[in-house]
Amino acid sequence: MDQVTLMASQSELVERLLQGEFICRTSGEEQWRALKSAANREQIEHYLNQLNRTLCSASEGEVFFCGYLQLGENERKVISAQFKEICQALIPMVEWLVLMQEASGQDASLVEGSALRLPELQTRIEDTPALREQLTQVSQYRLFGSTSTNVDAQIKLVFKRLVELGYLLKPNPEKQIYIATGKVDYLYEVIRFIDETEGLQLEAQAETATQRDLL
C-alpha cells in the first residue's frame, strides 16, 4: 500500500471513529485489522489527540471506538446525552437479545459475528404464542416504535432499526441474513458496568426472564 493510499485509508477510518461508529471485524475487517496493529493505533491516536479524542476498545480489544481525551463542560454534556440514550435503549435491547436467544434455540448469547436468519426466526416466533407476545412488546418500545400487530411487519421494523443503530449489518440486500456487530459486545460491557456500579442486575433480570418463559 503506497503512502497516499495509506493516508486515505487512515482518514476514512478516523472519520468513521469521529462519527461514533464501532469498528470490528464484522463492520470493517480491513480497518479492524489496521487497528489491531500497535503502530497504526499509535498514528491514529496521535491524530485523534489533536481533536481531544482518544481511541477506546471493548470486548478485550476486539471492538474499537472513539472517546474524549479530556472532559470539559461541553464534553460532559455530550457524554451524558449519549449515556442517557444508551440507558433508554437497554431494556428494549436486553429483551430483544433474550427473544433472539429463545427464538434461535441457542444457549449462547448473541455476539459480534453471530448470524441471524430472519425467515427462520420469524417462523419460530409465529408458531409460538409466548414469542409472538415478546416480539409485540419489544417492537412497541419507543426505540422501535411499531404500531403493527403483524409479526412480519414487527420483526422487519425491529431489524431495520437495529441496522440503522449499528447493532446489525445486512451484508447481502437480496438475503434476509443479518450479522451482529461489535456494538452488541459493547452493549454487554455497558450492562455490566451499570450492573456493577448501580446494582441494577440487568443480566440477572434477562436470565430470569429466559427461565420464566421456558417454564
C-alpha positions in Angstrom: 0.0 0.0 0.0 1.5 3.3 -1.1 1.7 6.4 1.2 -1.2 8.2 -0.4 -3.5 5.1 -0.3 -2.5 4.6 3.4 -3.3 8.2 4.3 -6.7 8.0 2.5 -7.4 4.7 4.4 -6.5 6.2 7.7 -8.5 9.3 7.0 -11.6 7.2 6.3 -11.0 5.2 9.5 -10.7 8.4 11.6 -13.8 9.8 10.1 -15.8 6.6 11.0 -14.5 6.8 14.6 -15.3 10.5 14.9 -18.9 9.8 13.6 -19.3 7.4 16.6 -19.1 4.1 14.7 -17.8 0.9 16.2 -15.0 -0.8 14.3 -14.9 -4.6 14.5 -14.1 -7.5 12.2 -17.8 -7.6 11.0 -18.3 -3.9 10.4 -15.0 -3.4 8.6 -12.4 -6.1 8.6 -9.6 -4.2 6.8 -9.9 -1.2 9.2 -10.2 -3.6 12.2 -7.0 -5.3 11.2 -5.4 -1.9 10.8 -6.4 -1.0 14.4 -5.0 -4.3 15.7 -1.6 -3.1 14.7 0.1 -1.2 17.5 1.9 1.1 15.0 -1.3 2.1 13.3 -3.1 2.6 16.6 -0.3 5.0 17.7 -0.7 7.1 14.5 -4.5 7.2 14.8 -4.2 8.0 18.5 -1.8 10.9 17.7 -4.3 12.4 15.2 -7.3 11.9 17.5 -5.5 13.5 20.4 -5.2 16.8 18.4 -9.0 16.8 18.4 -9.3 16.0 22.1 -10.3 12.4 21.3 -8.8 9.1 22.1 -9.0 5.5 20.8 -11.0 3.2 23.0 -11.6 -0.5 22.9 -14.1 -3.1 24.2 -14.5 -6.8 24.2 -10.9 -7.4 25.1 -9.6 -5.3 22.2 -11.8 -6.7 19.5 -14.0 -3.6 19.1 -12.7 0.0 18.7 -14.5 3.3 19.1 -13.7 6.9 19.9 -13.9 8.7 23.2 -12.9 12.1 24.6 -9.3 12.6 25.8 -10.2 15.4 28.4 -13.6 16.2 29.7 -14.8 19.8 29.8 -18.3 21.0 30.3 -19.3 20.5 26.7 -17.8 17.1 26.5 -19.6 16.0 29.7 -22.9 17.2 28.2 -22.3 15.1 25.1 -21.3 12.0 27.1 -24.3 12.5 29.4 -26.6 12.6 26.4 -25.0 9.5 24.9 -25.2 7.6 28.1 -28.8 8.6 28.6 -29.6 7.4 25.1 -27.9 4.0 25.8 -29.7 3.6 29.1 -33.1 4.3 27.4 -32.3 1.5 24.9 -31.1 -1.0 27.5 -34.4 -2.7 28.4 -35.6 -3.0 24.8 -32.2 -4.3 23.7 -32.0 -6.8 26.6 -35.5 -8.1 25.9 -34.6 -8.3 22.2 -31.4 -10.3 22.9 -33.4 -12.7 25.1 -36.0 -13.1 22.4 -33.4 -13.8 19.7 -31.7 -16.4 22.0 -35.0 -18.2 22.7 -36.3 -18.0 19.0 -33.0 -19.4 17.7 -32.9 -22.1 20.3 -29.3 -21.3 21.1 -27.7 -21.4 24.6 -25.0 -18.9 23.7 -25.7 -15.2 23.7 -25.7 -13.2 20.5 -22.2 -11.7 19.9 -20.3 -9.9 17.2 -20.3 -12.1 14.1 -23.4 -14.1 15.0 -25.7 -14.7 12.1 -29.5 -14.1 12.4 -31.6 -15.7 9.6 -34.8 -13.7 9.6 -37.2 -16.2 7.9 -36.3 -18.9 10.4 -36.7 -16.6 13.4 -40.0 -15.3 12.1 -41.4 -18.8 11.5 -40.5 -19.9 15.1 -42.0 -16.7 16.6 -45.2 -17.1 14.6 -45.5 -20.7 15.7 -45.0 -19.8 19.4 -47.6 -17.6 21.2 -45.2 -16.6 24.0 -42.6 -15.5 21.5 -45.2 -13.6 19.5 -46.1 -11.7 22.7 -42.5 -11.0 23.4 -41.9 -9.6 19.9 -45.0 -7.4 20.2 -43.7 -6.0 23.5 -40.2 -5.4 22.1 -41.4 -3.8 18.9 -43.7 -1.3 20.7 -40.9 0.2 22.7 -40.0 3.8 21.6 -36.7 2.6 20.3 -38.5 0.7 17.6 -42.0 2.4 17.5 -44.1 -0.3 15.9 -47.8 0.1 15.9 -48.5 -3.1 13.9 -50.0 -6.3 15.3 -48.5 -8.3 12.4 -45.4 -10.4 13.2 -43.9 -9.8 9.7 -44.1 -6.0 10.0 -42.9 -6.0 13.6 -39.8 -8.1 13.1 -38.8 -6.4 9.9 -39.1 -3.0 11.5 -37.1 -4.1 14.6 -34.3 -5.5 12.4 -34.3 -2.4 10.1 -33.9 -0.1 13.1 -31.1 -2.3 14.6 -29.2 -1.9 11.3 -29.7 1.9 11.5 -28.4 1.9 15.1 -25.3 -0.1 14.1 -26.1 -3.3 16.0 -26.7 -5.4 12.9 -25.4 -5.5 9.3 -27.2 -6.9 6.3 -24.3 -7.9 4.0 -26.4 -9.0 1.1 -29.5 -6.9 0.3 -31.0 -9.9 -1.5 -30.9 -12.2 1.5 -32.6 -11.9 4.9 -29.5 -12.7 6.8 -28.2 -10.2 9.4 -24.8 -10.2 11.3 -24.3 -8.8 14.8 -21.6 -6.2 15.1 -19.2 -5.3 17.9 -21.7 -2.7 19.2 -23.6 -5.7 20.7 -20.5 -6.7 22.6 -20.1 -3.0 23.7 -23.7 -3.1 24.9 -22.9 -6.1 27.2 -20.0 -4.1 28.7 -22.3 -1.2 29.4 -24.8 -3.5 31.0 -22.0 -5.0 33.2 -20.8 -1.5 34.1 -24.2 -0.3 35.2 -24.9 -3.6 36.9 -21.7 -3.3 39.0 -21.9 0.4 39.8 -25.7 0.8 40.3 -26.8 -2.7 41.2 -29.4 -2.9 38.6 -28.8 -6.6 38.0 -29.9 -6.3 34.3 -28.1 -9.5 33.4 -29.9 -11.4 36.2 -33.2 -10.0 35.1 -32.6 -11.1 31.5 -31.6 -14.6 32.7 -34.7 -14.8 35.0 -36.9 -13.7 32.1 -35.5 -16.5 30.0 -36.0 -19.1 32.7 -39.5 -17.9 33.4 -40.6 -18.1 29.8 -39.2 -21.6 29.5 -41.3 -22.9 32.4 
